[in-house]
Amino acid sequence: MIGTRHTIWKRPVARRGFVDGEYQDGELRGCTFIAGKRGMGKTTEMGRLLSACSGGVIFFDALSRHDSVLKGYKIVSQPGELENYLRANAGRRFRVLYQPRSGSLEQHFQAVCTVVRAFGWMIFGIDELDMLCGPQWGDSRMCPEFYHLVNYGRHCRVSMLATARRPMSVARGFTSQCLEMRLFGMTERTDLRYFEDYIGKDDASRLATLDKYQFLHWSGDGPAKLCGGRR
C-alpha cells in the first residue's frame, strides 16, 4: 500500500552537467513527465522543478497562460525572436517563455524544437503535450523535430519536462523514454490503466485517491513513492 510509503519531499542538492549519459540541471535529467487532472498541482510542481535549474530553460506555453506563474521569464512569440535572444545570451543563464499567440500551434512547436536542438545545453519544458501529439504525425504521433529531441536530445545536451492532463493522448514514444514521472490525481479509468505498466495496478488505482498537491513519484527503480501534500 502506498499509504505506508509517504515521503516528505526534500529538494536534492542541485547539480548541472552531463550525468550518466544525460544532461542534468537541478532535479531534471532526461525526459520527465508530469500528468494529472487540472487543479491538482502540476503547475506548482513544474514551477518548482524549473526554479531549481541553474542553466538555461525554454518553456513552450501552448495555451499562452503561464506568464503569471513563471515570473521573470523573457516572453517571446516568434522563432526568429527566440533565436536572436539565445544568440545574445549564449553561455548565460536564461529563462524564456515561448507563447505562440498567433498562427499554427504545430508550426510554432516544430520551429521551437529546431531552435532547441541547434543551441542545446538547456531544459526544454512543454505544457499540455497531449495537444501536440496525434495521428497526423504517423505512427510516432510526434512531429519529426520533437521525435529527434526525445530520442537523441541527450547528444545536444537537452533534457525535457512535459505536462499533460490526458496522458492517453501523449505519444507512447515519449513516455517510454521517461526516466521519471510525477503523477497527480486522476480518475479517468483509461488513464489509470495507462499507468499500470509503469507503477503497477495497485499504485495506479491509488491515483484516484490523491489529494491536491500529492503525487506518485516513479523513477523506474522500484515502487512509486507518495510525495507532496498540502502547501
C-alpha positions as CSV (number, residue, x, y, z in Angstrom):
1,M,0.0,0.0,0.0
2,I,1.5,3.3,-0.9
3,G,-0.1,5.0,2.1
4,T,2.7,3.5,4.2
5,R,5.4,4.9,1.9
6,H,4.7,8.6,2.2
7,T,7.7,10.7,1.5
8,I,8.5,14.2,2.9
9,W,9.8,15.9,-0.2
10,K,13.2,17.4,0.2
11,R,14.9,19.3,-2.5
12,P,18.1,17.5,-3.6
13,V,21.4,19.3,-4.0
14,A,21.2,20.9,-7.4
15,R,23.8,20.0,-10.0
16,R,24.3,20.7,-13.6
17,G,26.2,18.8,-16.3
18,F,26.3,15.6,-18.3
19,V,25.4,12.9,-15.7
20,D,25.1,9.1,-16.6
21,G,24.6,9.8,-20.3
22,E,22.0,12.6,-19.9
23,Y,22.1,16.4,-19.4
24,Q,21.0,17.2,-15.9
25,D,20.1,20.5,-14.3
26,G,18.7,20.5,-10.7
27,E,16.4,17.6,-10.4
28,L,15.7,17.2,-14.1
29,R,17.6,14.7,-16.2
30,G,16.5,13.1,-19.5
31,C,12.7,13.1,-20.0
32,T,10.3,13.8,-17.2
33,F,6.5,13.6,-17.4
34,I,4.0,15.3,-15.1
35,A,0.4,14.2,-15.5
36,G,-2.9,14.7,-13.7
37,K,-6.2,16.5,-13.8
38,R,-6.4,20.3,-13.8
39,G,-6.1,21.9,-10.4
40,M,-4.2,19.1,-8.8
41,G,-0.8,20.8,-8.5
42,K,1.0,20.0,-11.8
43,T,1.8,23.7,-12.5
44,T,3.1,24.2,-9.0
45,E,5.5,21.2,-9.2
46,M,6.6,22.2,-12.7
47,G,7.5,25.7,-11.5
48,R,9.4,24.3,-8.5
49,L,11.5,22.0,-10.7
50,L,12.3,24.7,-13.2
51,S,13.2,27.2,-10.4
52,A,15.9,24.8,-9.3
53,C,17.7,24.8,-12.6
54,S,20.9,26.8,-12.8
55,G,21.3,26.9,-16.6
56,G,19.0,27.7,-19.5
57,V,15.3,27.0,-19.7
58,I,12.8,27.3,-22.5
59,F,9.2,26.7,-21.7
60,F,6.7,26.2,-24.6
61,D,3.4,27.6,-23.2
62,A,0.9,26.0,-25.6
63,L,-2.0,28.0,-24.2
64,S,-0.1,31.2,-23.5
65,R,-1.2,31.4,-19.9
66,H,1.9,30.8,-17.7
67,D,3.4,34.3,-17.5
68,S,1.8,34.8,-14.1
69,V,3.4,31.5,-12.8
70,L,6.8,31.7,-14.5
71,K,7.7,35.2,-13.4
72,G,10.8,36.8,-14.6
73,Y,10.9,34.8,-17.9
74,K,11.5,36.6,-21.2
75,I,8.3,36.2,-23.2
76,V,8.8,35.6,-27.0
77,S,6.2,34.6,-29.6
78,Q,8.2,34.1,-32.8
79,P,11.0,31.6,-33.6
80,G,13.3,34.3,-35.0
81,E,12.9,36.4,-31.9
82,L,13.8,33.3,-29.8
83,E,16.9,32.5,-31.9
84,N,18.1,36.1,-31.6
85,Y,17.7,36.1,-27.9
86,L,19.6,32.9,-27.5
87,R,22.4,34.1,-29.6
88,A,22.7,37.3,-27.5
89,N,22.6,35.2,-24.3
90,A,24.9,32.4,-25.3
91,G,26.6,30.9,-22.2
92,R,24.4,32.7,-19.8
93,R,21.6,31.6,-17.5
94,F,18.3,32.3,-19.4
95,R,14.6,31.8,-18.8
96,V,12.4,32.0,-21.9
97,L,8.6,31.6,-22.0
98,Y,7.5,30.9,-25.6
99,Q,3.9,31.8,-26.2
100,P,2.5,31.1,-29.7
101,R,-0.1,33.8,-29.8
102,S,-1.0,33.6,-33.5
103,G,-0.6,31.2,-36.4
104,S,-0.3,27.4,-36.3
105,L,0.5,25.9,-32.9
106,E,2.1,22.9,-34.5
107,Q,4.4,25.0,-36.7
108,H,5.4,27.1,-33.7
109,F,6.3,23.9,-31.8
110,Q,8.3,22.5,-34.7
111,A,10.2,25.7,-35.1
112,V,11.0,25.9,-31.3
113,C,12.1,22.2,-31.3
114,T,14.5,23.0,-34.1
115,V,16.0,26.0,-32.2
116,V,16.3,24.0,-29.0
117,R,18.2,21.3,-30.9
118,A,20.5,23.8,-32.5
119,F,21.6,25.6,-29.3
120,G,21.4,22.7,-26.8
121,W,22.6,22.8,-23.2
122,M,19.1,23.5,-21.8
123,I,15.9,22.2,-20.2
124,F,13.0,22.3,-22.6
125,G,9.7,22.4,-20.9
126,I,6.4,21.7,-22.7
127,D,2.9,22.4,-21.4
128,E,-0.1,20.4,-22.5
129,L,2.0,17.9,-24.6
130,D,-1.2,16.0,-25.4
131,M,-2.2,18.9,-27.6
132,L,0.9,18.5,-29.7
133,C,0.8,14.8,-30.3
134,G,-1.5,12.9,-32.7
135,P,-2.1,10.7,-35.7
136,Q,-1.2,13.5,-38.1
137,W,2.4,12.7,-37.4
138,G,2.1,9.0,-38.4
139,D,3.0,6.0,-36.2
140,S,5.2,8.0,-33.9
141,R,2.4,10.5,-33.1
142,M,5.2,13.2,-32.8
143,C,6.4,15.8,-35.2
144,P,9.9,14.9,-36.6
145,E,11.6,17.7,-34.7
146,F,10.2,16.6,-31.3
147,Y,10.8,12.9,-32.1
148,H,14.5,13.7,-32.6
149,L,14.8,15.5,-29.3
150,V,13.0,12.7,-27.4
151,N,15.3,10.0,-28.9
152,Y,18.6,11.9,-29.4
153,G,18.3,15.1,-27.3
154,R,21.0,13.9,-24.9
155,H,23.6,14.3,-27.7
156,C,22.9,18.0,-27.9
157,R,22.6,18.3,-24.1
158,V,18.8,18.8,-23.9
159,S,16.6,17.3,-21.3
160,M,12.8,17.8,-21.2
161,L,9.9,18.3,-18.8
162,A,6.4,17.9,-20.2
163,T,2.9,18.2,-18.6
164,A,-0.4,16.8,-19.8
165,R,-4.0,16.4,-18.5
166,R,-4.8,13.4,-20.8
167,P,-1.8,11.0,-20.8
168,M,-3.6,8.7,-23.3
169,S,-3.1,11.4,-25.9
170,V,0.6,11.7,-25.3
171,A,2.8,9.8,-27.7
172,R,3.9,6.5,-26.2
173,G,7.3,7.1,-27.8
174,F,7.8,10.0,-25.3
175,T,6.6,8.3,-22.1
176,S,8.6,5.2,-23.0
177,Q,11.8,7.3,-22.8
178,C,10.9,9.0,-19.5
179,L,13.4,8.4,-16.7
180,E,10.8,9.6,-14.2
181,M,7.1,10.5,-13.8
182,R,5.2,12.6,-11.3
183,L,1.6,11.6,-11.4
184,F,-1.0,13.7,-9.7
185,G,-4.7,12.9,-9.0
186,M,-6.7,11.5,-11.9
187,T,-9.9,9.5,-12.1
188,E,-10.5,8.5,-15.7
189,R,-10.3,4.7,-16.0
190,T,-8.4,4.7,-19.2
191,D,-5.7,7.0,-17.7
192,L,-5.4,4.7,-14.6
193,R,-4.9,1.7,-16.8
194,Y,-2.4,3.5,-18.9
195,F,0.0,3.9,-16.0
196,E,-0.4,0.3,-14.7
197,D,2.5,-0.7,-17.0
198,Y,4.8,1.8,-15.1
199,I,3.7,1.8,-11.5
200,G,1.6,-1.4,-11.2
201,K,-2.1,-1.9,-10.9
202,D,-2.3,-1.3,-7.1
203,D,-0.5,2.0,-7.2
204,A,-2.3,3.1,-10.4
205,S,-5.6,2.6,-8.6
206,R,-4.4,5.0,-5.8
207,L,-4.1,7.9,-8.3
208,A,-7.8,8.4,-7.9
209,T,-7.5,9.0,-4.2
210,L,-4.7,11.6,-4.1
211,D,-5.3,15.0,-2.6
212,K,-4.3,18.2,-4.2
213,Y,-0.5,18.6,-4.4
214,Q,0.1,14.9,-3.7
215,F,1.7,12.8,-6.4
216,L,3.3,9.5,-7.0
217,H,6.9,9.7,-8.0
218,W,8.1,6.9,-10.3
219,S,11.7,6.7,-11.3
220,G,11.9,3.2,-12.7
221,D,14.0,1.7,-9.9
222,G,11.3,0.4,-7.6
223,P,7.7,1.2,-6.3
224,A,6.3,4.7,-6.8
225,K,6.6,6.9,-3.8
226,L,3.9,9.1,-2.4
227,C,5.2,12.7,-2.3
228,G,3.9,16.2,-1.9
229,G,0.8,17.3,0.0
230,R,-0.9,20.5,1.1
231,R,1.2,23.6,0.8
